[in-house]
Amino acid sequence: AFMVAGPDGRPVVGEEAFSDYRTVSGVMVPFKAEVSRLGSVILLRTLKNVALNTTLDDALFARPR
């Protein structure tokens, strides 16, 4: 559980529940999550692809010109 600001700015308890765990490169990763506030689900999230410790192209870190 965690605290977040509600619509009126007052703190509200939020929860995030994880499921559909799969092994990716030896690590268990939850592919589904649902976020709730005041007992109502406000967000469902599903991962389609997870990669760990992959090589990144150096161009991703180049400053824009």
N, C-alpha and C positions, 0 to 999 in steps of 0.2 A: 504494500500500500504506500501511497505517497500523497502529498498535499499539493493541490493546484488551485489557482484562482477560479472561482465560479463566475457565472454571468454577472453577479452583483459585486464582484471583486473580493468577496469573502472566501476564505479557504474551504475547499471541498476535498473529501477523500477520493482519490483515484486508485484504480487497481489495474494491473496488467497481468494477464494469464497467458502462458506460453504452452504450445502443444505441437504435435507432429514433429517430434525430434528425429533427426536423421544424422548419420555419421558423415562428416565432410573432412577429409584428410585427417582422420583419427579424432576429430572433435565433434561432440554432439551439438547440433545446432537446431533451435526451434524454428520450423518453417511457418508456423502460424502463431498469431498473437491477437488477443482482443483486449481493448482498453475500455474500462468501465468507469463511470462516475455516478455516484449515488445509486449504484445497483443497476444502471442501464448501460448497455454496450453502446459506445459512441464511435468505435473504430474497430474494424477487422483488417488485419494485415496478413498477407500471404507472400512468402518469398518464393520465387520461381527458380532462382539459381544462386548458389553461394560458392565462392572460390576463396581459399585461404592461401596466403603467402605466394601470390602470383607476381610475376614480373610486370612492373609498370613502365610505360613508355616515358622517357625523360621529357618529352614534349609536354606532358601534363603539368610539369613544374616550371615551364618557361614563362617569363613575363610577357604579357601582351605587348605588342609593338604599336 
